Amino acid sequence: MTETSQVTSSRTRAGWITWFGLFLSLFGMLLIREAFRRFASDPRAPSVVLAREITHLILGAAILILVRVGEKRPLTSIGIGTSKLWKSLVWGVVTMVLCLAAGGLLVFLTHFTGGEAGKAFAQLPLWLVTLTVMRAGIVEEICYRGYSMERLRDVGLSRPAAFVVPLVIFGVGHWTGGWANILIALVLGAILAAFYEWRRDLPANMLAHFLVDFLGNVLPRLVR
């Protein structure tokens, strides 16, 4: 059996698993956040935030396991292990600079300060904020770039549709920060999605995403 035939056969066998993976990647994080918001006595308490972040990390790990065990496909099929480490580091920094430039301009134009959600986030212990931005860089890139963009094409969506659908869900998912936060998430998400579309290098995306959040949320507190 040729390599192409093996890949096609794998996709056929794992059809329902891939649809389940798409549901997890596109809506899993939103459902987790909403569940904690609705059912936790105090959603902003550090212990609750920690539990939520651990659940998000479990979601990311579950998607990786789904790829390897359920779909029986390599992690390169979602952009992990497709590039040398030094290239991922370099392109991660380049993408971070682009995101910071675009994000800084939008923050200036919209006068975005983070809103109530941002104020609550700033009150969390520094170690928990650091964990959160690390989780965001890893899990959000697995969900909204690596897995969803690749698998939406696998199930028949066009390349533009596979680009736009995760981006819109990712952007609207930032509604807790108001319209300005949605706009910023859409623009920065588009940069990250465009980079992934070009390079297929998910670790570079993860690094860029983490560094943007780290410089915006952790570094200022370290300096102070």
C-alpha positions in Angstrom: 0.0 0.0 0.0 1.4 3.4 -0.9 1.9 6.2 1.6 -1.0 8.1 0.0 -3.3 5.1 0.3 -2.3 4.6 3.9 -3.2 8.2 4.8 -6.6 7.9 2.9 -7.4 4.6 4.7 -6.5 6.1 8.1 -8.8 9.1 7.4 -11.6 6.8 6.4 -11.3 4.6 9.5 -11.1 7.6 11.8 -13.9 9.6 10.3 -16.1 9.9 13.4 -13.0 10.3 15.6 -11.9 13.3 13.5 -15.4 14.9 13.8 -15.2 14.3 17.6 -11.7 15.9 17.6 -13.1 18.9 15.7 -15.8 19.3 18.3 -13.3 19.2 21.1 -10.9 21.6 19.4 -13.4 24.2 18.3 -15.7 24.2 21.3 -14.0 22.3 24.1 -12.3 25.3 25.7 -15.4 27.4 25.5 -17.5 24.7 27.2 -14.9 24.3 29.9 -14.8 28.0 30.6 -18.6 28.3 30.6 -19.0 25.3 32.9 -16.6 26.8 35.5 -18.3 30.2 35.1 -21.8 28.8 35.7 -21.1 26.1 38.4 -18.2 27.3 40.4 -19.1 29.3 43.5 -16.4 31.9 42.7 -15.1 31.6 39.1 -12.3 34.1 39.8 -10.9 32.4 42.9 -7.3 31.2 42.3 -8.2 27.6 43.2 -11.0 27.6 40.6 -8.8 29.2 38.0 -6.2 26.6 38.6 -8.7 23.8 38.2 -9.9 25.3 35.0 -6.4 25.6 33.6 -5.6 22.0 34.5 -8.8 21.0 32.6 -7.7 23.0 29.6 -4.3 21.2 29.6 -6.1 17.8 29.8 -8.1 18.9 26.8 -4.9 19.6 24.9 -3.4 16.3 25.9 -6.6 14.5 24.9 -6.5 15.9 21.4 -2.8 14.8 21.0 -3.8 11.3 22.2 -6.7 11.3 19.8 -4.4 12.1 16.9 -1.9 9.3 17.8 -4.2 6.6 19.1 -7.7 7.4 17.7 -6.7 8.6 14.2 -3.4 6.6 14.2 -1.7 9.6 12.5 1.6 11.3 13.4 1.8 14.6 15.2 3.3 16.0 12.1 -0.3 15.9 10.7 -1.0 18.9 13.0 2.3 20.7 12.6 4.3 19.2 15.4 7.8 18.0 14.5 7.7 19.4 11.0 10.6 21.9 11.5 14.0 22.0 13.1 13.9 23.4 16.6 16.1 26.4 15.8 13.8 27.3 12.9 10.8 27.1 15.2 12.5 29.4 17.7 13.4 32.0 15.0 10.0 32.0 13.4 8.3 32.0 16.7 10.1 35.3 17.6 9.3 36.8 14.2 5.6 36.0 14.5 5.7 37.4 18.1 7.0 40.7 16.8 4.3 40.9 14.1 1.6 40.1 16.7 3.0 42.6 19.2 3.1 45.4 16.6 -0.5 44.7 15.4 -1.8 44.2 19.0 -0.1 47.4 20.2 -1.6 49.4 17.5 -5.1 48.0 18.2 -4.7 48.6 21.9 -3.7 52.2 21.1 -6.6 52.8 18.7 -9.3 51.1 20.9 -7.9 52.3 24.3 -8.3 48.7 25.4 -7.4 48.2 29.1 -8.6 44.6 29.6 -12.0 45.3 31.0 -13.3 43.7 34.2 -12.0 40.3 33.1 -8.5 41.8 32.7 -8.7 43.4 36.1 -9.7 40.1 37.7 -6.9 38.3 35.8 -4.4 40.9 37.1 -5.3 40.0 40.7 -4.3 36.4 40.4 -1.0 35.2 41.8 1.9 35.7 39.4 2.6 31.9 39.2 -1.0 31.3 38.2 -0.9 34.0 35.5 2.3 32.5 34.1 0.7 29.0 34.0 -2.3 30.5 32.3 -0.3 32.2 29.5 1.7 29.0 29.0 -1.5 27.0 28.7 -2.9 29.5 26.3 0.1 29.3 24.0 0.1 25.5 23.9 -3.6 24.5 24.0 -5.1 27.3 22.0 -2.6 26.7 19.2 -3.4 22.9 19.2 -7.1 23.6 19.1 -7.5 26.6 16.8 -4.6 26.2 14.5 -2.9 22.8 14.3 -5.8 20.4 14.7 -8.9 22.4 13.5 -7.3 24.0 10.4 -5.8 20.6 9.3 -8.9 18.5 10.0 -11.5 20.9 8.6 -9.7 20.5 5.2 -9.6 16.7 5.7 -13.4 16.6 6.1 -13.9 18.6 2.9 -13.9 22.3 3.8 -12.0 24.6 1.4 -8.7 26.1 2.5 -10.3 29.6 3.1 -13.1 28.1 5.1 -10.7 26.0 7.2 -8.9 29.2 7.9 -11.9 31.4 8.8 -14.0 29.0 10.9 -11.5 28.4 13.7 -10.5 32.1 13.6 -14.0 33.3 14.1 -14.7 30.9 17.0 -11.3 31.9 18.5 -12.1 35.6 18.2 -15.6 35.5 19.5 -14.4 33.3 22.3 -12.8 36.4 23.7 -16.1 38.1 24.3 -15.6 38.4 28.0 -13.1 41.2 27.3 -15.6 43.2 25.2 -15.6 44.1 21.5 -12.1 45.4 21.5 -10.8 42.1 22.9 -12.6 40.3 20.1 -11.1 42.5 17.5 -7.6 42.1 18.9 -8.1 38.3 19.1 -9.3 38.2 15.5 -6.3 40.2 14.2 -3.7 38.3 16.2 -5.4 35.0 15.5 -5.3 35.8 11.8 -1.6 36.4 12.0 -1.0 33.1 13.8 -3.3 31.3 11.4 -1.6 32.8 8.4 1.8 31.8 9.7 0.6 28.2 10.4 -0.9 28.1 6.9 2.5 29.1 5.5 4.9 27.2 7.7 2.9 24.3 9.2 5.1 24.8 12.3 2.9 24.6 15.4 5.7 24.9 18.0 6.6 28.2 16.5 3.0 29.3 16.8 3.0 28.1 20.4 6.1 30.1 21.2 4.8 33.3 19.6 1.5 33.0 21.3 3.1 32.4 24.7 5.6 35.3 24.3 2.9 37.8 23.4 0.8 36.9 26.4 3.9 36.7 28.6 5.1 40.2 27.6 1.6 41.6 28.1 0.7 39.9 31.4 3.7 38.6 33.2 6.7 40.8 32.4 5.1 44.1 33.6 4.4 42.5 37.0 8.0 41.1 37.2 9.3 44.6 36.4 7.1 46.2 39.1 
